[in-house]
Amino acid sequence: MDNDNPRLDTYYAELRQHHLGPLWNSIGRLMTHEPRPRAEAHLWRWSDVRRYVMESGTLVVPDRGGERRVIFFANPGFQELEPWGWGAMTNTLYAGVQLLLPGEKAPSHRHNQNAIRFVLEGRGAYTIVEGERIDMEPGDFLITPAGLWHDHVHAGTEPMLWFDCLDIPLLYQLGVMFFENYPDYNQPITKPSGYTEKRYQTSGLRPIQDRRTVYAPQAVFKWRSTQDALRRLAELEPDPYDGYGVEYVNPATGEAAGITIGAAMQLLPSGHHTQAHRHVHSTIYHVFRGSGYSVINGVRFAWHAGDTFVVPNWAWHEHHNTGAEDAYLFSTHDAPVMERLGLEREESYPDGYQPVTGEYPG
Ligand code: 1HN
């Protein structure tokens, strides 16, 4: 609708001064034909991440104020917003790797962001979530739902490393963040030992009182159960796009255990190559075990155990286990948000597999 009316130049300048804007010049940017997330497909090598995380252990200690010793992933797509990329891995999700050393304690606090954790290395540390002590072992998946007091204590002898994912960018965009410190440095343990395991030993059965208390009742999902579930699933037909995959759910409701943050573990047997698809939700992958590659929008990202990579919203993706061992891909995603808002969509790639047009890193 632009034209050569001589008044338009000064008109636009005046609009800007009054903090107003002409829609006819902006509609293409405001409403793209397809999702154009700021997040970019990217991969972080474990050798780099681990080295810097371990070095942080010689530089700083967890305390009130800093609260946690975490190195977070800064998706390059957000780089221009803030020096540290705004702590965003995708448009809705933040992720990082946390280090707790023997004898250390991270202070108790609560916030309205949801958090999930996936344990990478070490033993002997536990987290306390609303009075429940949860011991952490590699492969365990833990949740810290919004609003619950939580702190970490290391009673073991080796460094503990875990992967954190929070819905920080989502709450930041919504302008709704709250954060509060517990009056003491750590909270008391008030629940019986093994509380979660005692309540949820068999899937498909829930304690009767969960009809009333459905708020994220299961605090931890042990690696042994996850792996058993995947091995049983692997005796059946794989999903064309996800191979053999299980999602961590709230056993009382069947909804995502992490509330706004969905999480899954996929098993790809040696040689397995999933077909390509895309969906509106965004996904962060952490390679728990194995090696292979993923093709994301035509670019091949080779991965090994410990690497972390991002599949932004609406990006074509497929995974191929090229190693001799089973590959296990842990992932977190924002499908629960997309589904609740009625925004989710999915498409299969027409020919199953994408032509590879590039290699990462270029
Ligand atoms: C937090 O509370 C944890 O509890 C980890 O371990 C990462 C990032 C931002 C804000 C709070 C934790 C966090 C966090």
Residues whose N, C-alpha, C, O or C-beta is under 5 A from the ligand:
A	BS01	1HN	R68 D164
